[in-house]
Amino acid sequence: MARSSGCRNVIAVGGVVRSVDGIVLVRLTYSRHRGKFMFPGGKVDPGESLEAALVREVREEAGIEAEPLGIVAVRHRVDPDELNTFVIFEMRHRSGEPRVVSPEADEVRVFSADDLRRESKTFVSLVPEIALPVLDGRYVRLARNDAFAPPYGPETFRIYGPGGRAIAEPE
């Protein structure tokens, strides 16, 4: 189906931020998902890489530093006036205590896999769908392949796939 020129493209990122006790989620204060917990994340700014946007958004929404490990899911939604692509990364919590630091969230908490199973109505529906396989170890992570260097500039090009760099599992 052809899209009209008035249709905008939105690219956003989210993080399944793993900590010792589970994953970090934020309770949204906006959108049709207001009052539900979601992965910290947001829109990618023009000229910003997916990874840079992800690190920034997680810091801005959850008050923590986290490292992207690789892509675990992509959600693509086609609305009448918008094509919305949400790239979800697994992340390792590096430092900081999860806390409310943004008006976009009114609570930041760590949830275990059992919490995700018990409290399913508490979350945006894609959260358990994506996070449970990550927490249970039943997923494939597409890692960044830094060995691939296209002739036109590896600093502006990223490829993710099963042949990406090996990253130690979260502790």
N, C-alpha and C positions, 0 to 999 in steps of 0.2 A: 504494500500500500504506500503510495507517495505521501510524503509529509509536506505540509504547507511551509512556506518560508517564515511564517510567524511562530513556528514551533521552536522552542529553545531546548538546548541540550544541557543537562546538569550532570556533573560528575561529583560524587561524594564518596567519602571513605569512612569506615568504621573499624574499631578494634576489639577483637576478642582478647582482652588484656588478662593474661593468666598471672595469678599470684599463687602463693602457697595454698590458700584456702579456697580457690575457685577463680571466678572471673569478675571483673569490675564492670558494673553497669550504672547508668545514670537514669533518674526518673525525669522524664521530659515535662516541661512546663508549656509546651506549644504543640501545634499541629493536631491532627485527628488522633494522635497517640498520646495526647496530654495525660499525665498521671500513670503512664506505663514505663517500665524500665526498658532501656535500649542500650546498645553498644555506644560508647562515647565516639563521636565523630562529627563530620559535617562536610560542607562543600569545599571542593578544591578551588583555590583562587587561580586566576589566570597567571600562567607562567610558573606555577608551583607543581612540584612532583607529587605523585600519590603519597609517597613515603613522608615527605616534608609536611604535607597537609595533615596526614594522620598523626604524626608526632605532635604537631601544633594543636590540633583539635582535642586530642586526649589530654594534653596539658591544660588547655582552656576549659574543658568541661569536667575533668575529674581531678585536676590538681596534681597529677603524677607524671613521671617520666617513664616512658615505655619504648621498647625497641621492636620495630617490625621484624617478624620472622618469615613471613610469606603470606600469600593469598590463600584463603580457605573457602571463599564463596564470592559469587557476583550475583547481585539482584538487579535485574533490568526491568523497568516499568515504563510502559508506553501509555501516556495520558493524551487527551485531545490536543493539548497545547505544550506538552513537555515530554522529552525523552529523558528518563532519569536512571542513571546507572550508579549503583552503590557497590563499591569494591570493599570486601571485608577481609581484613588481615588478622592473622594470629599475632599477638604481641607478648613480649616478656616484660613484666613489671620490673623496672630498674630502681626507682627511688620515689620517695614521697608517700604520704598517707592519702588514700582516696578521700576527697572532701568536696563540698559544694564550693565552686569558685566562679560560677557563671549563672546569669539569670535564666539560661536555657534549661537548667536542671535544679530541682529543689531537694534532691537526695542522691547520694552516691554510696553504693554498697557493694560488698563482695558477696557473690552467690555461689554456692556449691552446685554440683550436678543434681544432688537430691533436692535442693531448693527449686531448681529449674523444673524438675519433674512434678513436685508437689504444688507449686504456686503458678501454674501455667498462665492463668488469667492476669497475673501481675505484669507480664512481659509483652512487648510487641511480639506478634506471633513468630516472626523469623528468628528471634533470639534462641529459644530452645532448639529449633530446627538446625541451627548452625552451631551453637555452642556445645550442645550435648555430644555430638560426635568428636569435637575437639577435646573436651574434657575426658571422654571415654577412650580416646586414642583410636577412633574409627574414622579417620579422615585422611585426605591427601593434601599436603601443603605444596603449593606452587612457589618455589623459592626463586629469588633473583639470581640470574645467571650473569655474573660479572665477567666471566671468561669470554662471553660473546661481545666483540667490539666491532660494530659496523664502521665502515670507512668514513661515514659522514659525522661522526662525533659521539663516542660512547657516553660522554657526560650528559647528553640530552636524550639518551635512549635507554630504555630498560626492557628486558625480556624476563618473564617469569615462566617457569616450567618445571617439570620433574627433574631436569638436569641442573637445577640451580645450585648455588653454593650450599655446602653442608653447614647447618647451624646447630649448635648443641641444643638439646631439648631443655625446656625450662626446668629449673631445679625445684 
